[in-house]
């Protein structure tokens, strides 16, 4: 049973319960809404909430625990020689899953695994059917209990607002706990990595070569985990991108907000924002097939040695991609500056350019800083353009004409395919992620300080 079907079923039940709850309130009012404590819609919403919330909570809890419970039941029936070996158990569970899905015809496995796959399919079918039955029972019970409680003196609006407040508190708590969970997951794995590799070597080392061998007698059994080349490559590409995006984005925002006619603005702003909707892989193709060859060919004419994959190509295309973030957000912020400030500046004899520099820009500075910060975060986190236009080589260089790589590209590279999460190579991805998180946190703190220092308050 698909999750989307269950959600649609819950939504349909909520719509029906809202209708019946509202109709019951209208019937009890005798045709005069003044006899009711709350509006009929509040009574309908009260019944709908008691129908939908318990059902949704049941679905979430069921899906969280269903897989582990069924897996434990399957593992308990497997032979001891399989369950005693972690590697064999993992392979056996993969084969059982494929057989349960009907994709295990090509597998050469033991009869016990085949039987376990069939049993897994049966258990999943039973669990899905049981979920539907229990969900309908819970939703129906909620409808019946809340429907019976409806009467003219019932404070339906207060109850609905109280439930809504707790829903919002729960959502806020989930968002906060998700952030905390991400931080702790990065920290625990990063601490595990730093127990194998010195933090000084990681933060100040000048060579990045995380390829470690499985056996100690193989070549390159000790990898190099100096992350300075990654930090330098990330900073180089980000600076190039921001050198393109910030001036072009700000000037275009100023022109469209203060100089352009309404007709031109109605056409130009949506056209500019289309750039934000273009997939990054398309920008990567454009950088690899058009911009990089153009830079290489024209660099050869000028006598410059331009690599086929360069930081300049990736940075220029990334800057074009980021322009809408700076332009659109800055335009929106500057348009919110009160017109009275402009009129006062013009009344004192200031020109339009002086008004923009001394009145509009300082008033909109917090929003502009936020737009630039968002653009910087977007540039630091970009992966596809860097892979296709700048390459994977961790070169220690500040030459924009050479190939470099970034932190995010290496994280993706380290976590692609089957990995051993006990090796320094795989764990280094979490250390890089932690550094990236701390850098982003530092940017946010810096932006807050700038906003607090230069913010101007108006009545």
SULWO-V136748 format. One record per backbone hydrogen bond with DSSP energy under -0.5 kcal/mol. NH is the residue of the N-H (numbers start at 1). CO is the residue of the C=O. E is the energy in kcal/mol with one decimal. If there is no record, write none. Layout:
# SULWO-V136748
nh,co,e
NH,CO,E
NH,CO,E
This chain:
# SULWO-V136748
nh,co,e
6,2,-1.6
7,3,-2.5
8,4,-2.3
9,5,-2.3
10,6,-2.5
11,7,-2.5
12,8,-2.4
13,9,-2.3
14,10,-2.4
15,11,-2.2
16,12,-2.2
17,13,-2.7
18,14,-2.3
19,15,-2.0
20,16,-2.6
21,17,-2.6
22,18,-2.3
23,19,-2.5
24,20,-2.3
25,21,-1.9
26,22,-2.3
27,23,-2.4
28,24,-2.4
29,25,-1.4
30,26,-0.6
30,27,-0.9
31,26,-1.2
32,29,-1.1
33,31,-0.5
35,32,-1.8
36,33,-1.7
37,152,-2.1
42,39,-1.0
43,39,-1.2
44,40,-2.2
45,41,-2.6
46,42,-2.1
47,43,-1.9
48,44,-2.3
49,45,-2.5
50,46,-1.8
51,47,-1.3
52,48,-3.0
53,49,-2.3
55,51,-0.8
56,52,-2.9
57,53,-2.6
58,54,-2.2
59,55,-2.3
60,56,-2.4
61,57,-2.5
62,58,-2.7
63,59,-2.4
64,60,-1.9
65,61,-2.0
66,62,-2.3
67,63,-0.6
69,65,-2.1
70,66,-2.5
71,67,-2.4
72,68,-2.2
73,69,-1.9
74,70,-2.2
75,71,-3.0
76,72,-1.8
77,73,-0.6
77,74,-1.1
78,75,-1.3
82,79,-1.0
83,79,-1.9
84,80,-2.0
85,82,-0.9
86,84,-0.6
89,85,-2.5
90,86,-2.1
91,87,-2.1
92,88,-2.6
93,89,-2.4
94,90,-1.9
95,91,-2.3
96,92,-2.5
97,93,-2.3
98,94,-2.2
99,95,-2.4
100,96,-2.5
101,97,-1.8
102,98,-0.5
102,99,-1.0
103,98,-2.9
107,104,-1.2
109,107,-0.8
114,110,-1.7
115,111,-2.7
116,112,-2.2
117,113,-2.3
118,114,-2.2
119,115,-2.4
120,116,-2.5
121,117,-2.1
122,118,-2.2
123,119,-2.8
124,120,-2.4
125,121,-2.0
126,122,-2.6
127,123,-2.7
128,124,-2.4
129,125,-2.2
130,126,-2.7
131,127,-2.3
132,128,-2.0
133,129,-2.2
134,130,-3.0
135,131,-2.7
136,132,-2.4
137,133,-2.2
138,134,-2.7
139,135,-2.8
140,136,-2.6
141,137,-2.3
142,138,-2.3
143,139,-2.3
144,140,-2.6
145,141,-2.5
146,142,-2.2
147,143,-2.5
148,144,-2.0
149,145,-1.0
150,146,-0.5
150,147,-0.9
154,151,-1.8
156,154,-1.9
159,155,-2.0
160,156,-2.7
161,157,-2.6
162,158,-2.2
163,159,-2.5
164,160,-2.7
165,161,-2.3
166,162,-2.0
167,163,-2.1
168,164,-2.3
169,165,-2.4
170,166,-2.4
171,167,-2.4
172,168,-2.4
173,169,-2.6
174,170,-2.5
175,171,-2.2
176,172,-2.4
177,173,-3.1
178,174,-2.3
179,175,-1.8
180,176,-2.5
181,177,-2.9
182,178,-2.4
183,179,-2.4
184,180,-2.7
185,181,-2.4
186,182,-2.1
187,183,-2.6
188,184,-2.8
189,185,-1.6
190,186,-2.5
191,187,-2.8
192,188,-1.9
193,189,-2.0
194,190,-2.8
195,191,-1.1
196,193,-1.8
197,193,-2.3
202,198,-2.2
203,199,-2.9
204,200,-2.2
205,201,-1.4
209,207,-0.6
209,224,-3.5
212,210,-0.9
213,220,-0.6
218,215,-1.3
221,218,-0.8
223,221,-0.6
224,209,-2.5
226,207,-2.6
227,202,-2.6
227,225,-0.7
228,205,-1.7
231,227,-2.2
232,228,-2.8
233,229,-2.3
234,230,-2.6
235,231,-2.6
236,232,-2.6
237,233,-2.3
238,234,-2.2
239,235,-2.6
240,236,-2.1
241,237,-2.5
242,238,-2.8
243,239,-2.2
244,240,-1.0
244,241,-0.6
245,241,-3.0
246,242,-2.2
247,242,-0.5
248,244,-1.3
249,245,-2.6
250,246,-2.7
251,247,-2.6
252,248,-2.2
253,249,-2.0
254,250,-2.7
255,251,-2.5
256,252,-2.7
257,253,-2.2
258,254,-2.4
259,254,-0.6
259,255,-2.0
260,255,-3.2
265,261,-2.5
266,262,-2.1
267,263,-1.0
267,264,-0.6
268,264,-3.3
269,265,-1.9
271,267,-1.5
272,268,-2.5
273,269,-2.3
274,270,-0.9
275,272,-1.2
276,273,-0.9
277,273,-0.5
277,274,-1.3
278,274,-0.5
278,275,-0.8
282,279,-1.0
283,279,-1.4
284,280,-2.3
285,281,-2.3
286,282,-2.5
287,283,-2.6
288,284,-2.6
289,285,-2.8
290,286,-1.7
291,286,-2.0
292,287,-2.9
294,290,-1.8
295,291,-2.6
296,292,-2.5
297,293,-2.8
298,294,-2.3
299,295,-2.1
300,296,-2.0
301,297,-1.5
302,298,-1.6
303,300,-0.9
304,299,-3.7
306,304,-1.2
307,305,-0.5
307,401,-2.7
310,308,-0.5
310,389,-1.2
311,402,-1.8
312,400,-2.7
314,310,-1.7
315,311,-2.8
316,312,-2.5
317,313,-1.9
318,314,-2.4
319,315,-2.3
320,316,-1.8
321,317,-2.0
322,318,-1.7
323,319,-1.1
325,322,-1.0
326,322,-1.4
327,323,-3.0
328,324,-2.3
329,324,-0.6
329,325,-1.1
330,326,-2.1
331,327,-2.5
332,328,-2.3
333,329,-2.1
334,330,-2.7
335,331,-2.0
336,332,-0.6
336,333,-1.0
337,334,-1.2
341,338,-1.0
342,338,-0.9
343,339,-2.6
344,340,-2.3
345,341,-2.1
346,342,-2.7
347,343,-2.3
348,344,-1.3
349,346,-1.5
350,345,-2.1
355,351,-2.4
356,352,-2.2
357,353,-2.3
358,354,-2.8
359,355,-1.9
360,355,-2.4
361,356,-2.6
363,359,-1.8
364,360,-2.2
365,361,-0.5
365,362,-0.7
368,364,-2.2
369,365,-3.0
370,366,-2.0
371,367,-2.1
372,368,-2.6
373,369,-2.6
374,370,-2.3
375,371,-2.1
376,372,-2.6
377,373,-2.6
378,374,-2.2
379,375,-2.2
380,376,-2.7
381,377,-2.0
382,378,-0.5
382,379,-0.8
387,383,-2.5
388,384,-2.1
389,385,-2.3
390,386,-2.3
391,386,-1.5
395,393,-1.7
397,395,-1.4
400,398,-0.7
402,399,-1.7
404,390,-0.8
410,406,-1.8
411,407,-2.1
412,408,-2.1
413,409,-2.4
414,410,-2.6
415,411,-1.3
416,413,-0.8
421,419,-0.7
423,420,-1.7
427,423,-2.3
428,424,-1.6
429,426,-1.3
430,426,-0.5
430,427,-0.7
431,427,-1.5
432,428,-2.3
433,429,-2.2
434,430,-2.3
435,431,-2.1
436,432,-2.4
437,433,-2.3
438,434,-2.4
439,435,-2.3
440,436,-2.3
441,437,-2.5
442,438,-2.4
443,439,-2.2
444,440,-2.0
445,441,-2.3
446,442,-2.6
447,443,-2.4
448,444,-2.3
449,445,-2.2
450,446,-2.3
451,447,-2.6
452,448,-2.6
453,449,-1.9
454,450,-2.3
455,451,-1.7
